[in-house]
Amino acid sequence: MSLATNPLRFGAFEVDLRAGELRKNGVKIKLQEQPLQVLGMLLECPGEVVTREELQRKLWSTDTFVDFEHSLNAAVKRLREALGDSADNPRFIETLPRHGYRFIAPAQTATPANLQTRAPAAIRPRWRLVTAGCIALLVIAISSYLWWRQTHKSVSPDRKVMLAVLPFENLSGDPGQEFFSDGMTHETINWLGRLDAHRLGVIAATSVMKYKNSPKNISEIGRELGVDYVLEGSVQQEGGRVRITAQLIAVKNQAHLWAESYDRDRSDILLTQADIARAVTQQIRLNLTPQAQQQFSRARRVNPDAYLDYLRGQVENLSFTFEAMAKEQAYYEQALQKDPNFALAYAGLANCYLNYMITRRLPPGEAAKRTKEFVAKALRLDENLGEAYGVLAYTNWRYDWDVQAADRNFQRAFELSPNSLRVHLHHINYLAWRGQRAEALAEWAIVRQLDPVRLESEVHSGHVYYQLRDYKPMLEAMRNYVPSNPRHWLGRNLLAVAYQGSGQTLLAIPEYQKAVEYSGNDSDPTAGLAYAYARTGKRAEAEKVLRDFLEQSKTTYVSPYMIATIYAGLGNKHKAFEFLEKAYDERSADLSFFLKADLRMDTLRSDPRFQDLVKRMGFPP
């Protein structure tokens, strides 16, 4: 059958792959691309078995980071839902367990001969014309009602609706107020993202900010982001007042479902955000859980000047650079000077110190102490800040080495902030570290949906493969990522590790060198470069890096774990274990993240001292 050129009919259905459409009795049924492609492959050879391997080769071969089994099962499930089919009693698609699928219904090419035809027009009596006119009006009325119902339909309990909050427009005429419009975008995303992850997905700020001042229309943006609705608006500050306008648009037909203007006192900004979030959920007829509904009652008035500083910090948070971290911290501290009871600013500071710990900007004990101190203050003021629990969970893992506490706090974080990209990214690393491949892949699928443009988030795929020591897909993923993000040092560093893990250390060296340059001499790529030098016979170069580290450690913090990796590369096991013990004594966050997977530790793994160290850390195998 030539399905690529001709539509095909089966039962009440017709599929047209050229148009990318599945129709039932002439009415288009919404079906995502992969389920439609699966249907196309099955219809190419009805009655014959299409193996899972054939489906994988044709439909998933180009995806560098996908759990094929999970994705295929999900695609077939969505396809069956669209067809009203059952796996237990199939009318269309039969499953052959662990082997493949077969299309079992009669199918034929859709031609004029088997399509319903319209009788030729004839001269009708006047009463028939009147009747026809009434019927036409009735059809129009019913169609309009059905269109309204379709546009405003309730969200099915098992279907997630996707929403993008586009960058709010700054109407003040002052470029210095861009932080306010950007911050409002970020916080509106946060507000909506706290509601209900099972029914509402909200695109992350890292993706939507790409569309700031974009000439693209709603249809293009909606298609690129994979969303059902778009919320757009504008903000303007004047004196002690702020004016916010917002409108909700259905991507499918660009229908403007709702629009509202709010002219409020600046201290009511959080209440206004709650009002916007409530209006959006009502317009898309989202049936929120009681817990999600309680979010609206938690909005309160805020010191307006403190809130402006908080928004400045949130904007800096979008740029994960060391300079931005310092600015972000300063803004949160200024906010707390103006309002010592500002829970969101404490949560922001906690995240700053967590970043200082995991990037080795401060000794782990000092950074962890401040992190937990600010988390505690934030939660005393507002016990429902999900991202604060996410920060605490990551600290439980990286510093406390307490997986039970980490599990408990990650769970709480997702209950309160189910769409938080930051919490999801932390959790991906944690799951991969625990060796839970399927769970990490499933989490990554959520991240790709929340952050479809995949800017900084994409690099976390490399972290997953790193923890699994799966260097082939890691190399492929980072080769795809780095050309479009050439100065992103984490991507360069992971590409270097992937080369080295694949036995191509000479190719790793220039990537390590670029990672060192772009990171401003971060100790991880610097130690990686030294290790690669040592393993390729460039001992003098490795020893110079080691001397520099030891000298720097006299005046600033240098991770003893990174020093240990260089000694391991040079073959000095005694000194390597000496510095690993120092890392253990300070509860280094590097030990928890790197030790299990780090190829720089491979020469030490068979030593009883290494096995004893792992045992003392108390982590599960």
N, C-alpha and C positions, 0 to 999 in steps of 0.2 A: 504494500500500500504506500502511496506517495503522500504521506502525511505532511511532508515539508511544503507541498504545493497545494494540496487540497484539504479542506476541512473534512472531518470524519464524524459520523453519527453513530451513537449507540444508545439505545433506549430513548430517554427524553433529552439526552445530552448531545452536544456538538462541540468539538474541540478544533480550534484553528491556531496552530503553532505560529504561523506567520504573524498573526495579530496578537499572539500571546493571550488568547481568550478561551475560557470554558463557558459555555452557555447551556442553560436548561430551559427548554421550551422557549428559546429565543432570548431569555433574560441572562445577562452576564453574571457569572458567579466569581466573586473575588478569590483568587488563588495565587499564591506566591510562585516565583519563577521555578524553584527547584521541584516542588510537587508537580507542576505542569510539565517539566522536562521528564520526570519519571513517567508520567502518564504517556508522554509522547513516545518514549522508548518501548513501553509495553504495547502500545498500539501499532508500532512498526511491525510487530510479529505476534498478532493475537493468537492465543491458544498455545504459544510456545513459552518455555521458561526463559526469563531474563535473569541471569545470575547476579548476585550482589557484586561480584567482582567486575562484571560488565558495566553495571551502573556506576561503580566507583571510578573505573577508568574513563568513562565518558563524561560524567557529570561532576566529579570531585577531583580530578587529576591535577588541576591547576591551583588548588587551594593549599597553601603552605601550612595552614594551622587549623585543622578541623578534626574532630572526632567523627570519622566517617560513619561508624555504626550508629551513633546517636543521631547524626544528621539525617541518615537515610530513614531510620525508624520514624523520626519526626516528620519527614517529608511524606512518607506513606500514610502516616496517621492523618495529616492535614488533607491529603488527597481523598482518603476515605470519608472524612467529614464532609468535604465538598460534594461527594457523590452520594452521600447518605448510605454508604456501604458499611459492612461489618466484617471484621477479621474472622469471627467465629462462623458466620453464615454468609459468605461473600456472594454478591451478585455480579461484581465486576472484577475485583482483584483478589486472586488466591495467593496465599502465602505458602511457600514451601520452606519449612523451618530450616534455618542455617544454610539455605541454598539460594533462594531467590523468589521471584514473583511471576505470576502468569495472569494475563488478561483473559477472562473466561466468557465474556458476553459477546454476542454477535455484533459486528461492527461493519459499516459500509461507508464508502465515500459519499459525502454530501453533494448531490447534484440537483439540478432543477427538477429531475424526475421524482426524487424522494423528499423534496421540500414542499411544504404547504404552499399552494398557489392561490392566487386571488382570482375569482371569476371576473370576466370582462364586464366593464360597466354597461349598464342597460338603461333605457328610458324608464324612470320610475314615476309612479303617480305622486302628486303633491304631498299626500299624507305620508308617503314613505320618506320623502325628503325631510318633512318636519320631524318624523320619528328619528331619522338618521341624525338630524341636527341635535336633537335632545340627547341622543346616545353619545354623540361627540362631546357635548358639554359635560355629560356625566363622566365620560372617560377622562376628560381633562381634569375634572374635579378630583376624581379618584387618583389619577396620576400625580397631581399636585400634592394630595395628602400623603401618598406613598413616598413621594420625594421628600416631603417634610419629615416623615417618620424615618426614612433611611438616613437623612442628614442628622436627625436628633435621636436616633435609636439608642436604647440602653446598651451598655457594654455587657456582653455575655460574661457570665462568671468565669468561663474557661478561656476567654480571649483578652489579650492585653492590647489596649489602645495606646498608640505612640504619639507623643506630643513634642514639638520643638518650640522653645521660647527664643525668638529671634532677638538679636541685639536691639535694645531700646534706643530710640533716636534721641540725641541731645538737642533740645530746642532752645537752649539758653543763648546760643550764639557765642558762647565762650568755650574754646577748646580745652580750657583748664577744667571744665566740668565733665569731660568725657569719663573720668573715673566714676562719676555718679551714675551716669546712664549704664556703663559697663557693670558697675557693682549691683545696680538694680536688676539687671539681666541675670547675673550670677545668683542673687538672693531669691529671685522669683523661681528660678530653676530649683534651688534648694527647697523652697517652700512646697512646690508641687511634687518634688521628688520624695518628700517625707510621707506621702499619703498612703499609697498602696501599690507595691511592686507587682502584685499578681494581676492587677487590672489596669495600671497606668505606668507606662515607661516614659521617662523624660530625658531627652537628649542632653548630654553633658555640655557644659560651657565650652570645653576645649574644642568641640565640634561646631557649635553654633556661632562662635565668635569669628569663624572663617567668613561668615556671611555679612559681617558688618560693612555697610555701604555697598553691598553687592547689587549689581544690576539684574540679577536673576529673578525670575518671577516665582510666585508661590508654588506653582506646579513643579518647576525644576528643583527648587530647594526641597520640597516635600519628597520628590522622587529620590534625590541624592541621600537624604537623611532617613528615608523609609518610614515616614510618619503619616498619621491620619489627619492631624490637626496642627495648625501653626498659631501661636500667640505672638502678636507683634504690638508695639506700642511706642510711646514717647514719654519723656520726662522733662520737666522744667522747674528749676528752683528760682524763687524770687522772694527775697526777704526771709520771713519765717514760714513761708508757705511752699508747698510743692504740688505741682499739677502733674498727674499721671493719666495718660489715656491708654487704653488697651482694647484690642479687638481679637476675636477668635475666628479663624478661617478654616473651613473644611478643605483639605487638599484635593479631594476627589473632584469637586466641582467649583472650587474657589468661592463657595457660598460664605458670606459674612454672617456668622451665627449670632454674634453678640458683640456689642461695643459699649464702653462706659468711660466716663471721665471722672476723675477723683481730684478734688481741690481740697487739700487737707493741710493741717499744721504738720510741720516736719517731725514733730514728736510722735505723730500717728502713723509713721511710715510702715511699721511692722503690721499694724492693724489693716492698713491698706493692702499690703501684700496678702494678708489672710483673706480679705474680701475678694481680691482678684482670683485667688486659688479656689475659693468657694464657688464663685461664679462660673469658672471654667468647668469644674466637676459637675455642676448642675446642668450646664449646656450640653455636655457630652453624655449626660445621664449616667454618670458613674456612681454605682451603688457602693459607697464607702463602708468599711467596717466601722464599728463603734470606736475602736482605738484610733483609726485614721481621722474620724470626725472630731475627736478630742483635740487634734492638733490646732483647730481653729480657735478654740477657747484659750489656748496658751499664749496667743499674741498679746503683747502689752505695749504701752507707751515706752519710748526710749529717749535718752538724751540725744537730741539731733546732732550735736557736734561730735559726740562720741560715735554715733552711728556713721557719720561721714568718714571718720578715721578708720572705722571697721571696714567700710566699703573699699577704701584705698588699700587696706591690707588684703582683702579678698581678690582685688584685681592683680596685685603683685603675686598672689598665690597661683595664678594661672600660668606664670612664667617660672618654671622650676630651675632657677639659677641661684648661685650663692649670693649674688648681689641682691636679687629679689627677696631672698630669705631674710636678709638683714633689714631691708625696708619694711617687709611685712611685719616683722617683730616690732619694729619701732612704731608702726601705726597702731598695732594692738595695744602697746604700752601707753601711747597717747590717749587712746580711747578709754582705757581703764583709769587714767588720771582724771578724766572728765566724768566717768561713771564707774565707780569701783564695784558696782553690782551688775556689770554687763557680762552675762554668761557667755554669749557668743565670742566676745573678745578673749575670755579665758580659754575657751576651746581652741581658738585660733593660735594663741600662744603655746598651748600644749602641742599642737601640731608642728609649730616652728621648732620646738626643742626636740621633738621626735626626729625631725629631719636633720637637726644638728648631730644627733646620736648616730643615725644610720649613714650619714655622710662623713662621719669622723671629724666633725668640726669642733667637738668638745669631748672630753673623756666620758665614757659611757655612764659612769656613776653620777656625775654632775648633771648630764643631760637627762637621764632617766628620772632623777629626783625632781627636777623642775617640771618635766613632762607630767609626772603623776600628781605633783602639787597643783598644777593648773587644771588638770582633768578634775581633780577633787573639788576645786573651787567652782568650776563650771557646773558640775553635777549637783553641788549643794544649792546653786541658784536655779538650776533647771535640770531636773533628773531625766528629762526626755530628749537630750541632745545625742542623737545617734552617733554622729561623727566623733564625739568625745569618747564614747565606748569603743569605737573603732581604733582610735589612737591608743587607748588603754590596752586593747587586745594585742596590738602590734608590739607594744612595750612588754606585755606579759611574755610574748614569744622571744623577742630579740634580747631583752635584758634579764627578765626574771627567770627565763627558761622554764616557764610553767605553762604547759600545753592545755591543762584543764581550765585554767583561768582564761587563756587565750580563746579557747572554744566557747566558753560561757559568754565572754564579752563580745566576741564576733557575732554570736547569735543575737545578743541584745542590740547591737549596732544595726543589724539588718531589720530587726523588728521596728526600730524607730526611724531609720533612714534607708529604706530598702533600695533606693535608686542612687545612693551615693557612689560616685565613680571612685573616689579615694578609698572608701572601705572595700569595694570590690577588688581594687588593684592590690591592696594589702593582703586581702584574703587569698588571691590567686597565688602570690608568692608563698604564703603559709601552706596552702594545700599542696603545691608542687614540692615544697620542702619536705612535707610529710609523705611524699611518694604517692599521693592520691591523684593519679593522672586523670582519670575520668572526671573527677570532681573539678579539678583545675581547668580542664577543657570546657566543661559545662559553664564554669564561671567566666571563662574567656568569651564564650558565646554571648553572655549577658553584656560584657564590656563592649563587645563589637556592636551590639545593638544600641547601647547607650552612647557610645562614642564612635559613630560610623565613619567619621573622617579619619579617625585613628592617627592623631598627631603623636604626642608624647606617649600615649597609652600603648601604641603598637610595640614599643620596645619591651613591654612586659611579656610578650610571647617568648622573647629570647630568655628572659629570666626563668620562665617555666621550663623550657628545654634545658637550661643550664642546670636546674635542680634535678632534672631527670637524667642528666648526662646523655642526652639524646642529641649528639652533635650534628648529624646530617640535616634534620629539619631545622635545627638552630641556625646552621650555616645558610640554608636556603632562605629562611625568614629574614635574617639580618642582611643578606645580599640584596633582598628586595627593599628593605627599609632604609639602609644607609644612603643610597644614591639620591633619594628625595629629602634626606635629612643629613647632609654631609658633615655638618658641624655639631651634631648631637653626640657628645662624647660617650654617653652610655651605650648608644648603638654601636659606635666604633669599638668600644671595649668588648662588647658581646660578640661582635664579628671577629675580633682578634682571638677570643677564647674559643669560638667555634672553629676557626682555622687550626688552632693549636690542638684542640680535642680531636680534630679530624686528621691529625698527623702532618699538618702543613705549617709548621712553626715559622719557617722563613717568610711565609705570607702574613703570619700574625704580627711580626715585628713592626712593619710600617703602620698597621692599624693601631697597635698599642701606642706608637709614637704620636699619631694624630689624636688619640684619646687623651694622652697626657697634655698635649698642647691645648686642646679645646676645653679641657676641664680645669686648666690652671694648675696643673701638677697634682691632681688628686692622687692619693696614695695607692688606690687599688690598681688603676692602669699602670702607674709607675712601677709598682711591685710586679705586676704581670709582665711588663717589659723587661725588668731585671731578670725574672725567672726565665723568660724566653732567651735572653742573652746567654744566661748560664747554660741552658740546655743545647745551645747551638755553638758552643765553644768560645763565646765572647766573654770570657770570665772577667777580664779587666773592666769591661763596661758594667757588668753586674755588680762587681765589688764597689765601683764608684757610687752607684745608686745606694748601695747598702751603707757606705760611709756617710753619704748625705742624709739618709734617714736617721742614723745614729746621732749625727751632729744636731739635726733639727729637734730631736727628741729632748735635748737638753733645755730647750726654751719653749717649745710648743708641743702640743699633743700629737704623737705619731702612734698609730695602732701597732701594738706589739705583734698582732697576728700578721700584719703585712711584712714586718721585719722577719718573722719566722718563715714566711714563704720564700724569701730570697735565700735565707740560709739553707732551706730545703733544696732549692735549685742548685746551690753551690755544693751540695752533698755534705754539709756540716750538720748532721742530725743532732748532735749534742746541743749546739746553739739554737737550732730550730725548736727543740723541745723546751729549752730554757725560756724562749720568748712565748711559746704556746702556754707555758705555765703562768707567765705574767698576764697573758690575755685571759686565762682562766680566773686568776685572782681578781681582775678588775671587771669580770663578767662582760667581756667584750661582746658587743653586738655583732662583730665580724665572725666570732666563733659560731654563733647560732645560725647565721645565714650561710657561711661558706663551708664550714668544716666537712659536712657530709658529702658535698659534691665537688669541691675544689680540686681540679687536676693537679694543682701545685702541691697538694698534700699526698699525692699518690706514692711517692717514694717513702713515706712515713707510715702508711696504713698497716703494714704487716708488723710493725714494731709494737711490742706489748705496751709501751708507754702511750702510744696513740689510742689503743683499745681501752686502756685504763682511763684516759682523759674523756673519751666519749661516754664511758660508763658513769663517771663522776658527774657529768653534766646532766644525767638523768633523762635524756631524751629517748623516746621510743625508737626501736630499730627502724 
